[in-house]
Amino acid sequence: MTAKEYLSQAWNIDRRINDKVAHVSRLRDMATNVSAVISDMPKSPSPNNQRMETIIARLTDTEDEINADIDRLINLKLEIMNTIWQVEDENSQMVLERRYHSFKSWEDIAADMSVSIRWVHKIHAKALDDVEKILEKRQQSASEFT
């Protein structure tokens, strides 16, 4: 896994959480928008409660998945921040933290740091090299213990 892939994991989980939250919202709408249909036709002897049960079960399952994803996101962000703090250059740390922990755009990072976007990209490239070295050292240490 490259440094960029490693650092982007939190953003991917965050995006997945947001998608699931939107799905929960749609399921809640479906569960609360039950309307009666008025018709001359004879109605079935048993109402279709199974549909509502299915929606509620999906809603509960999705909420459980969201909670598990949030737990993973919190742990991963802490791990990523610990890696970022190992980068020696403070400007590199700031770019990495704002991009991969706070999910800020390049423009916002440049504005926060009062530098050009091009300069932010240069800092970012160097910072990714530094993270790559940290990850390689970590991998070597892990392989020594096995």
C-alpha positions as CSV (number, residue, x, y, z in Angstrom):
1,M,0.0,0.0,0.0
2,T,1.4,3.4,-1.0
3,A,1.5,6.3,1.5
4,K,-1.3,8.0,-0.4
5,E,-3.5,4.9,-0.2
6,Y,-2.7,4.5,3.5
7,L,-3.6,8.1,4.3
8,S,-6.7,8.1,2.1
9,Q,-8.3,5.2,4.0
10,A,-10.0,7.5,6.5
11,W,-11.5,9.6,3.7
12,N,-12.9,6.5,2.0
13,I,-14.5,5.3,5.3
14,D,-15.9,8.8,5.9
15,R,-17.5,8.9,2.5
16,R,-18.9,5.4,3.0
17,I,-20.4,6.5,6.4
18,N,-22.0,9.5,4.7
19,D,-23.5,7.3,2.0
20,K,-24.9,5.0,4.7
21,V,-26.4,8.0,6.6
22,A,-28.1,9.1,3.4
23,H,-29.5,5.5,3.0
24,V,-30.8,5.5,6.6
25,S,-32.5,8.8,5.9
26,R,-34.2,7.3,2.8
27,L,-35.2,4.2,4.8
28,R,-36.7,6.4,7.6
29,D,-38.7,8.3,4.9
30,M,-40.0,5.0,3.6
31,A,-40.9,3.8,7.1
32,T,-42.8,7.0,8.0
33,N,-44.5,7.7,4.6
34,V,-47.1,5.0,4.9
35,S,-50.3,6.0,3.2
36,A,-53.6,4.3,2.9
37,V,-55.0,3.5,-0.5
38,I,-58.7,4.0,-0.9
39,S,-60.3,1.6,-3.3
40,D,-63.6,-0.2,-4.0
41,M,-61.7,-3.4,-4.4
42,P,-61.9,-5.9,-1.6
43,K,-58.8,-5.8,0.6
44,S,-56.7,-8.8,1.4
45,P,-57.4,-10.5,4.7
46,S,-53.9,-9.7,6.1
47,P,-52.1,-6.4,5.7
48,N,-48.6,-6.3,4.3
49,N,-46.7,-5.8,7.6
50,Q,-43.7,-7.7,6.2
51,R,-42.6,-4.7,4.1
52,M,-42.5,-2.5,7.2
53,E,-40.6,-5.1,9.2
54,T,-38.1,-5.4,6.3
55,I,-37.5,-1.7,6.2
56,I,-37.0,-1.5,10.0
57,A,-34.6,-4.5,9.9
58,R,-32.6,-2.8,7.1
59,L,-32.6,0.5,9.1
60,T,-31.3,-1.2,12.2
61,D,-28.6,-3.2,10.3
62,T,-27.4,-0.1,8.5
63,E,-27.3,2.0,11.7
64,D,-25.2,-0.8,13.3
65,E,-22.9,-0.7,10.3
66,I,-22.5,3.0,10.6
67,N,-21.6,2.7,14.3
68,A,-19.0,0.1,13.4
69,D,-17.6,2.2,10.6
70,I,-17.4,5.3,12.9
71,D,-15.4,3.2,15.4
72,R,-13.0,2.1,12.6
73,L,-12.7,5.7,11.4
74,I,-11.8,7.0,14.8
75,N,-9.1,4.3,15.3
76,L,-7.8,4.8,11.8
77,K,-7.6,8.6,12.1
78,L,-5.7,8.2,15.4
79,E,-3.3,5.8,13.6
80,I,-2.9,8.1,10.7
81,M,-2.3,11.1,13.0
82,N,0.4,9.1,14.8
83,T,2.1,8.5,11.5
84,I,1.8,12.1,10.4
85,W,3.4,13.2,13.7
86,Q,6.4,11.1,12.9
87,V,7.1,13.4,9.8
88,E,9.7,15.8,10.9
89,D,8.8,18.9,8.8
90,E,6.0,20.9,10.4
91,N,4.7,22.2,7.0
92,S,4.5,18.7,5.8
93,Q,2.6,17.7,9.0
94,M,0.2,20.6,8.5
95,V,-0.6,19.7,4.8
96,L,-1.0,16.0,5.7
97,E,-3.2,16.7,8.7
98,R,-5.4,19.1,6.9
99,R,-5.7,16.9,3.8
100,Y,-6.1,13.4,5.4
101,H,-7.5,14.1,8.8
102,S,-9.7,17.2,8.2
103,F,-10.4,16.3,4.5
104,K,-9.7,19.9,3.4
105,S,-9.4,20.9,-0.3
106,W,-6.1,22.0,-1.8
107,E,-7.4,25.5,-2.0
108,D,-8.4,25.6,1.7
109,I,-5.0,24.2,2.7
110,A,-3.2,26.8,0.6
111,A,-5.4,29.6,2.1
112,D,-4.8,28.3,5.7
113,M,-1.1,28.3,5.2
114,S,-0.9,31.5,3.1
115,V,0.9,29.8,0.3
116,S,0.1,28.9,-3.3
117,I,-1.7,25.7,-4.3
118,R,1.4,24.7,-6.3
119,W,3.6,25.1,-3.1
120,V,1.1,23.0,-1.2
121,H,1.5,20.2,-3.8
122,K,5.3,20.4,-3.5
123,I,5.1,20.1,0.3
124,H,2.6,17.2,-0.2
125,A,4.9,15.3,-2.5
126,K,7.8,15.5,-0.1
127,A,5.5,14.6,2.8
128,L,4.3,11.5,1.0
129,D,7.9,10.4,0.5
130,D,8.4,10.9,4.2
131,V,5.3,8.8,5.1
132,E,6.4,6.2,2.6
133,K,9.7,5.8,4.5
134,I,7.9,5.7,7.9
135,L,5.6,2.9,6.5
136,E,8.6,1.0,5.2
137,K,10.3,1.1,8.6
138,R,7.1,0.0,10.2
139,Q,6.8,-2.9,7.8
140,Q,10.4,-3.9,8.4
141,S,9.9,-3.8,12.1
142,A,6.8,-5.9,11.9
143,S,8.5,-8.5,9.7
144,E,11.4,-8.8,12.2
145,F,9.0,-9.9,14.9
146,T,7.4,-12.6,12.8
